[in-house]
Amino acid sequence: MRMCSEPGHRAQVAIERARGPDCWAWVARRHGTTFMVNFYTNYTLRGPSQQAVAAALAGRSAIVTPEQDGCVVIFDEQSDDQDSAVIAALASRLSRELRCPVLAILNHDDDIFWYHLYLSGELADEYDSSPGYFDASAEPSAPAGGDAQKICSAFGVASVAEVESILRKSSFDEGGYTFAFERHADLARALGIPSFGVGAGFRSISDGELPEGLDEGSLVKV
């Protein structure tokens, strides 16, 4: 599956195209506030060092963050195309070769928050906040997949109830997540993993749009 790059059916209500300093971008407007709309993919690995991860990425175009809370985050250029086969292949290989949990994250148009968790090279858990999103005839539905116990265990935390609540909130209900990055931010906090990946992909990092807490000199570019 390859994600398309135009806003989806739910987002079009709140999202419009706006001219930025250098290019067109998708922005969302809510209660008079403007938000950038996100398309990004990244990977969080628990255990290996920044140097070990960079070595495992030899031959690819990627950026690796420094370690924080025992984790590093990868931004991979090819993965930014949001081809799920590419994402699965890289996450599986890294998990197997580095013998660590790998959480592959995808945010599509701030409508879909999607993850795959790999353990020992095998897909252990998967989650989709908006199943049926690309089916024009489908009714809005609750999130699918996601094992709170399994993902908490992979990252060494006990916040199972909190993670379960984050995963189950529907994007279509009052009090749910309006934007996918909000769910991602809450999940990162609950899992105790770096927030570097929230709202960030290879292209944004390459353009110098660094998340809070990161500086150019701390990154390893492959």
Secondary structure as the mmCIF struct_conf table of DSSP 4:
data_model
#
loop_
_struct_conf.conf_type_id
_struct_conf.id
_struct_conf.beg_label_comp_id
_struct_conf.beg_label_asym_id
_struct_conf.beg_label_seq_id
_struct_conf.end_label_comp_id
_struct_conf.end_label_asym_id
_struct_conf.end_label_seq_id
STRN STRN1 ARG A 2 ARG A 2
BEND BEND1 SER A 5 GLU A 6
TURN_TY1_P TURN_TY1_P1 HIS A 9 ARG A 10
HELX_RH_3T_P HELX_RH_3T_P1 ALA A 11 VAL A 13
TURN_TY1_P TURN_TY1_P2 ALA A 14 ALA A 14
STRN STRN2 ILE A 15 ARG A 19
BEND BEND2 PRO A 21 CYS A 23
STRN STRN3 TRP A 24 ARG A 30
TURN_TY1_P TURN_TY1_P3 HIS A 31 GLY A 32
STRN STRN4 THR A 33 MET A 36
HELX_LH_PP_P HELX_LH_PP_P1 VAL A 37 ASN A 38
STRN STRN5 PHE A 39 ARG A 46
BEND BEND3 GLY A 47 PRO A 48
HELX_RH_AL_P HELX_RH_AL_P1 GLN A 50 ALA A 56
TURN_TY1_P TURN_TY1_P4 LEU A 57 GLY A 59
BEND BEND4 ARG A 60 ARG A 60
STRN STRN6 ALA A 62 VAL A 64
HELX_LH_PP_P HELX_LH_PP_P2 THR A 65 GLU A 67
STRN STRN7 GLN A 68 GLN A 68
TURN_TY1_P TURN_TY1_P5 ASP A 69 GLY A 70
STRN STRN8 CYS A 71 ASP A 76
TURN_TY1_P TURN_TY1_P6 GLU A 77 GLU A 77
HELX_RH_3T_P HELX_RH_3T_P2 GLN A 78 ASP A 81
STRN STRN9 ASP A 83 ASP A 83
HELX_RH_AL_P HELX_RH_AL_P2 SER A 84 LEU A 98
TURN_TY1_P TURN_TY1_P7 ARG A 99 ARG A 99
BEND BEND5 CYS A 100 CYS A 100
STRN STRN10 VAL A 102 HIS A 108
TURN_TY1_P TURN_TY1_P8 ASP A 109 ASP A 111
STRN STRN11 ILE A 112 LEU A 119
TURN_TY1_P TURN_TY1_P9 SER A 120 GLY A 121
STRN STRN12 GLU A 122 ASP A 128
BEND BEND6 SER A 129 SER A 130
TURN_TY1_P TURN_TY1_P10 PRO A 131 PHE A 134
TURN_TY1_P TURN_TY1_P11 ALA A 136 SER A 137
HELX_LH_PP_P HELX_LH_PP_P3 ALA A 138 PRO A 140
STRN STRN13 ALA A 144 GLY A 145
HELX_RH_AL_P HELX_RH_AL_P3 ALA A 148 ALA A 154
TURN_TY1_P TURN_TY1_P12 PHE A 155 GLY A 156
HELX_RH_AL_P HELX_RH_AL_P4 VAL A 160 ARG A 168
TURN_TY1_P TURN_TY1_P13 SER A 171 PHE A 172
BEND BEND7 ASP A 173 ASP A 173
TURN_TY1_P TURN_TY1_P14 GLU A 174 GLY A 175
BEND BEND8 GLY A 176 GLY A 176
BEND BEND9 THR A 178 PHE A 179
HELX_RH_AL_P HELX_RH_AL_P5 ALA A 180 LEU A 191
TURN_TY1_P TURN_TY1_P15 GLY A 192 GLY A 192
HELX_RH_3T_P HELX_RH_3T_P3 SER A 195 GLY A 197
TURN_TY1_P TURN_TY1_P16 VAL A 198 GLY A 199
HELX_RH_AL_P HELX_RH_AL_P6 PHE A 202 SER A 206
TURN_TY1_P TURN_TY1_P17 ASP A 207 GLY A 208
HELX_LH_PP_P HELX_LH_PP_P4 LEU A 210 PRO A 211
TURN_TY1_P TURN_TY1_P18 GLU A 212 GLY A 213
HELX_RH_3T_P HELX_RH_3T_P4 GLU A 216 SER A 218
STRN STRN14 VAL A 220 LYS A 221
#
